Protein backbone atom coordinates (compact mmCIF):
# COMPACT_ATOMS: atom_id res chain seq x y z
CA UNK A 1 0.00 0.00 0.00
CA UNK A 2 1.28 3.47 -0.87
CA UNK A 3 0.31 6.33 1.41
CA UNK A 4 1.02 9.92 2.20
CA UNK A 5 0.53 11.61 5.56
CA UNK A 6 -2.56 13.79 5.79
CA UNK A 7 -1.68 17.47 5.46
CA UNK A 8 1.90 17.34 6.87
CA UNK A 9 3.08 20.64 8.29
CA UNK A 10 5.90 21.47 5.90
CA UNK A 11 6.24 25.09 7.02
CA UNK A 12 6.65 26.31 3.42
CA UNK A 13 7.29 29.90 2.35
CA UNK A 14 5.64 30.38 -1.04
CA UNK A 15 8.20 33.08 -1.92
CA UNK A 16 10.96 30.51 -1.71
CA UNK A 17 11.86 27.76 -4.12
CA UNK A 18 9.46 24.82 -3.71
CA UNK A 19 10.95 21.85 -1.87
CA UNK A 20 12.10 18.80 -3.79
CA UNK A 21 9.99 15.65 -3.91
CA UNK A 22 12.55 13.97 -1.67
CA UNK A 23 12.12 16.68 0.96
CA UNK A 24 8.31 16.53 0.77
CA UNK A 25 8.35 12.75 1.16
CA UNK A 26 10.82 12.97 4.04
CA UNK A 27 8.68 15.50 5.92
CA UNK A 28 5.55 13.45 5.24
CA UNK A 29 7.28 10.29 6.50
CA UNK A 30 8.25 12.08 9.70
CA UNK A 31 4.63 13.18 10.17
CA UNK A 32 3.13 9.71 9.78
CA UNK A 33 1.34 8.27 12.80
CA UNK A 34 0.73 4.63 11.91
CA UNK A 35 -1.26 2.10 13.92
CA UNK A 36 0.66 -0.67 15.62
CA UNK A 37 1.64 -3.43 13.23
CA UNK A 38 2.49 -1.19 10.26
CA UNK A 39 5.68 0.43 9.05
CA UNK A 40 6.46 2.93 6.30
CA UNK A 41 9.33 3.12 3.84
CA UNK A 42 10.30 5.65 1.17
CA UNK A 43 10.96 3.71 -2.03
CA UNK A 44 11.31 5.16 -5.52
CA UNK A 45 9.37 8.35 -4.97
CA UNK A 46 6.55 6.98 -2.80
CA UNK A 47 5.83 6.29 0.84
CA UNK A 48 4.92 2.60 1.07
CA UNK A 49 3.03 1.38 4.13
CA UNK A 50 3.15 -2.35 4.88
CA UNK A 51 1.56 -4.50 7.59
CA UNK A 52 3.46 -6.86 9.83
CA UNK A 53 4.06 -10.14 7.99
CA UNK A 54 2.05 -13.31 8.41
CA UNK A 55 3.00 -16.01 10.90
CA UNK A 56 5.11 -17.96 8.38
CA UNK A 57 6.90 -14.75 7.40
CA UNK A 58 7.79 -14.01 11.01
CA UNK A 59 8.92 -17.58 11.68
CA UNK A 60 11.38 -17.55 8.77
CA UNK A 61 12.70 -14.07 9.61
CA UNK A 62 13.27 -15.07 13.25
CA UNK A 63 14.96 -18.34 12.27
CA UNK A 64 17.30 -16.34 10.04
CA UNK A 65 18.18 -13.94 12.84
CA UNK A 66 18.61 -16.77 15.37
CA UNK A 67 21.02 -18.55 13.01
CA UNK A 68 23.06 -15.39 12.49
CA UNK A 69 23.55 -14.83 16.23
CA UNK A 70 26.04 -17.70 16.82
CA UNK A 71 27.56 -17.29 13.34
CA UNK A 72 28.45 -13.64 14.00
CA UNK A 73 29.36 -14.11 17.67
CA UNK A 74 32.76 -12.62 18.42
CA UNK A 75 32.75 -10.52 15.24
CA UNK A 76 32.22 -6.80 14.74
CA UNK A 77 28.80 -7.41 13.14
CA UNK A 78 25.35 -8.46 14.33
CA UNK A 79 21.92 -9.24 12.88
CA UNK A 80 19.13 -6.68 13.32
CA UNK A 81 15.41 -6.50 12.64
CA UNK A 82 13.17 -3.42 12.39
CA UNK A 83 16.04 -1.00 11.76
CA UNK A 84 15.57 2.05 9.52
CA UNK A 85 18.22 2.14 6.80
CA UNK A 86 18.54 5.55 5.19
CA UNK A 87 20.01 6.39 1.80
CA UNK A 88 19.70 10.13 1.37
CA UNK A 89 16.01 10.84 1.98
CA UNK A 90 14.97 7.26 1.21
CA UNK A 91 14.03 4.89 4.03
CA UNK A 92 14.17 1.10 3.90
CA UNK A 93 13.19 -1.36 6.63
CA UNK A 94 14.45 -4.81 5.65
CA UNK A 95 13.21 -7.92 7.41
CA UNK A 96 16.80 -8.40 8.56
CA UNK A 97 20.14 -6.75 8.08
CA UNK A 98 23.70 -7.53 9.08
CA UNK A 99 25.40 -4.35 10.24
CA UNK A 100 28.20 -3.25 12.55
CA UNK A 101 27.56 -4.32 16.13
CA UNK A 102 28.13 -0.70 17.12
CA UNK A 103 25.40 0.99 15.08
CA UNK A 104 26.55 4.35 16.40
CA UNK A 105 29.54 3.93 14.09
CA UNK A 106 27.30 4.27 11.00
CA UNK A 107 24.70 6.89 11.91
CA UNK A 108 22.47 8.37 9.23
CA UNK A 109 22.57 12.18 8.90
CA UNK A 110 19.03 12.53 10.31
CA UNK A 111 19.53 10.33 13.37
CA UNK A 112 16.65 7.99 12.56
CA UNK A 113 18.58 4.82 11.84
CA UNK A 114 21.71 3.60 10.07
CA UNK A 115 23.46 4.68 6.89
CA UNK A 116 22.39 2.09 4.29
CA UNK A 117 25.63 2.46 2.35
CA UNK A 118 27.54 1.05 5.35
CA UNK A 119 25.40 -2.08 5.72
CA UNK A 120 26.91 -5.24 4.16
CA UNK A 121 23.78 -7.42 3.95
CA UNK A 122 20.00 -7.09 3.85
CA UNK A 123 17.38 -9.84 3.63
CA UNK A 124 13.70 -9.88 2.75
CA UNK A 125 11.20 -12.68 3.31
CA UNK A 126 8.72 -12.14 0.49
CA UNK A 127 5.13 -11.60 1.61
CA UNK A 128 2.14 -12.87 -0.40
CA UNK A 129 0.31 -10.62 -2.81
CA UNK A 130 1.24 -8.95 -6.07
CA UNK A 131 2.11 -5.59 -4.50
CA UNK A 132 4.36 -7.16 -1.83
CA UNK A 133 6.15 -9.25 -4.44
CA UNK A 134 6.71 -6.23 -6.69
CA UNK A 135 8.12 -4.33 -3.72
CA UNK A 136 10.61 -7.01 -2.62
CA UNK A 137 11.54 -8.47 -6.01
CA UNK A 138 11.58 -5.33 -8.17
CA UNK A 139 11.51 -2.00 -6.34
CA UNK A 140 13.64 -3.00 -3.36
CA UNK A 141 16.01 -4.89 -5.66
CA UNK A 142 16.65 -1.63 -7.51
CA UNK A 143 16.76 0.47 -4.35
CA UNK A 144 19.25 -1.77 -2.55
CA UNK A 145 21.46 -1.95 -5.64
CA UNK A 146 21.35 1.85 -6.02
CA UNK A 147 22.44 2.17 -2.39
CA UNK A 148 25.34 -0.18 -3.14
CA UNK A 149 24.31 -2.77 -0.55
CA UNK A 150 26.77 -5.62 -1.20
CA UNK A 151 24.47 -8.61 -0.51
CA UNK A 152 20.70 -8.84 -0.91
CA UNK A 153 19.08 -12.10 0.23
CA UNK A 154 15.54 -12.94 -0.91
CA UNK A 155 13.63 -15.83 0.68
CA UNK A 156 10.49 -16.57 -1.33
CA UNK A 157 8.33 -19.49 -0.18
CA UNK A 158 5.78 -18.88 -2.95
CA UNK A 159 8.21 -19.26 -5.83
CA UNK A 160 7.50 -22.88 -6.83
CA UNK A 161 8.72 -25.13 -3.98
CA UNK A 162 10.31 -22.03 -2.43
CA UNK A 163 13.57 -20.42 -3.51
CA UNK A 164 16.43 -18.53 -1.90
CA UNK A 165 18.25 -15.95 -4.02
CA UNK A 166 21.47 -14.22 -3.01
CA UNK A 167 22.22 -11.11 -5.08
CA UNK A 168 25.77 -9.69 -5.07
CA UNK A 169 27.93 -7.20 -7.00
CA UNK A 170 25.58 -4.20 -7.04
CA UNK A 171 25.82 -1.63 -9.84
CA UNK A 172 24.41 1.57 -8.27
CA UNK A 173 24.27 3.43 -11.59
CA UNK A 174 22.13 0.73 -13.22
CA UNK A 175 20.22 -0.27 -10.09
CA UNK A 176 20.92 -3.96 -10.61
CA UNK A 177 22.95 -6.76 -9.06
CA UNK A 178 25.42 -8.26 -11.50
CA UNK A 179 25.56 -11.69 -9.86
CA UNK A 180 22.93 -13.93 -8.29
CA UNK A 181 22.68 -17.43 -6.85
CA UNK A 182 19.15 -18.90 -6.84
CA UNK A 183 18.39 -22.27 -5.30
CA UNK A 184 15.18 -24.14 -4.42
CA UNK A 185 14.31 -24.93 -0.83
CA UNK A 186 16.15 -28.08 0.17
CA UNK A 187 19.46 -26.94 -1.35
CA UNK A 188 21.69 -24.86 0.90
CA UNK A 189 22.78 -21.43 -0.32
CA UNK A 190 26.04 -19.97 1.00
CA UNK A 191 26.66 -16.24 1.40
CA UNK A 192 29.77 -15.62 -0.73
CA UNK A 193 30.99 -12.24 0.52
CA UNK A 194 31.25 -9.89 3.48
CA UNK A 195 31.08 -10.52 7.22
CA UNK A 196 28.41 -13.21 6.63
CA UNK A 197 30.63 -15.11 4.18
CA UNK A 198 30.15 -18.85 4.67
CA UNK A 199 26.72 -18.54 6.31
CA UNK A 200 24.38 -21.20 4.88
CA UNK A 201 20.65 -20.72 4.35
CA UNK A 202 19.01 -24.15 4.36
CA UNK A 203 15.82 -25.87 5.51
CA UNK A 204 16.60 -25.14 9.16
CA UNK A 205 15.74 -21.54 8.21
CA UNK A 206 13.33 -21.84 5.28
CA UNK A 207 11.48 -25.02 6.27
CA UNK A 208 10.90 -27.87 3.84
CA UNK A 209 10.05 -27.34 0.14
CA UNK A 210 6.40 -26.69 -0.66
CA UNK A 211 4.53 -29.44 -2.45
CA UNK A 212 3.81 -28.76 -6.11
Secondary structure in CASP SS format (residue, H / E / C, confidence):
PFRMAT SS
TARGET T0000
AUTHOR 0000-0000-0000
METHOD secondary structure of the structure
MODEL  1
X C 1.00
X E 1.00
X C 1.00
X C 1.00
X C 1.00
X C 1.00
X C 1.00
X C 1.00
X C 1.00
X C 1.00
X C 1.00
X C 1.00
X C 1.00
X C 1.00
X C 1.00
X C 1.00
X C 1.00
X C 1.00
X C 1.00
X C 1.00
X H 1.00
X H 1.00
X H 1.00
X H 1.00
X H 1.00
X H 1.00
X H 1.00
X H 1.00
X H 1.00
X H 1.00
X H 1.00
X C 1.00
X C 1.00
X C 1.00
X C 1.00
X C 1.00
X C 1.00
X E 1.00
X E 1.00
X E 1.00
X E 1.00
X E 1.00
X E 1.00
X C 1.00
X C 1.00
X E 1.00
X E 1.00
X E 1.00
X E 1.00
X E 1.00
X E 1.00
X C 1.00
X C 1.00
X C 1.00
X H 1.00
X H 1.00
X H 1.00
X H 1.00
X H 1.00
X H 1.00
X H 1.00
X H 1.00
X H 1.00
X H 1.00
X H 1.00
X H 1.00
X H 1.00
X H 1.00
X H 1.00
X H 1.00
X H 1.00
X H 1.00
X C 1.00
X C 1.00
X C 1.00
X C 1.00
X E 1.00
X E 1.00
X E 1.00
X E 1.00
X C 1.00
X C 1.00
X C 1.00
X C 1.00
X E 1.00
X E 1.00
X E 1.00
X C 1.00
X C 1.00
X E 1.00
X E 1.00
X E 1.00
X C 1.00
X C 1.00
X C 1.00
X E 1.00
X E 1.00
X E 1.00
X E 1.00
X E 1.00
X C 1.00
X C 1.00
X H 1.00
X H 1.00
X H 1.00
X H 1.00
X E 1.00
X C 1.00
X C 1.00
X C 1.00
X C 1.00
X C 1.00
X C 1.00
X E 1.00
X E 1.00
X H 1.00
X H 1.00
X H 1.00
X C 1.00
X C 1.00
X E 1.00
X E 1.00
X E 1.00
X E 1.00
X E 1.00
X C 1.00
X C 1.00
X C 1.00
X C 1.00
X H 1.00
X H 1.00
X H 1.00
X H 1.00
X H 1.00
X H 1.00
X H 1.00
X H 1.00
X H 1.00
X H 1.00
X H 1.00
X H 1.00
X H 1.00
X H 1.00
X H 1.00
X H 1.00
X H 1.00
X C 1.00
X C 1.00
X C 1.00
X C 1.00
X E 1.00
X E 1.00
X E 1.00
X E 1.00
X E 1.00
X E 1.00
X C 1.00
X C 1.00
X C 1.00
X C 1.00
X C 1.00
X C 1.00
X E 1.00
X E 1.00
X E 1.00
X E 1.00
X E 1.00
X E 1.00
X E 1.00
X E 1.00
X E 1.00
X C 1.00
X C 1.00
X C 1.00
X C 1.00
X E 1.00
X E 1.00
X E 1.00
X E 1.00
X E 1.00
X E 1.00
X E 1.00
X E 1.00
X E 1.00
X C 1.00
X C 1.00
X C 1.00
X C 1.00
X E 1.00
X E 1.00
X C 1.00
X C 1.00
X C 1.00
X C 1.00
X C 1.00
X C 1.00
X C 1.00
X C 1.00
X C 1.00
X E 1.00
X E 1.00
X C 1.00
X H 1.00
X H 1.00
X H 1.00
X H 1.00
X C 1.00
X C 1.00
X C 1.00
X C 1.00
X C 1.00
X C 1.00
END
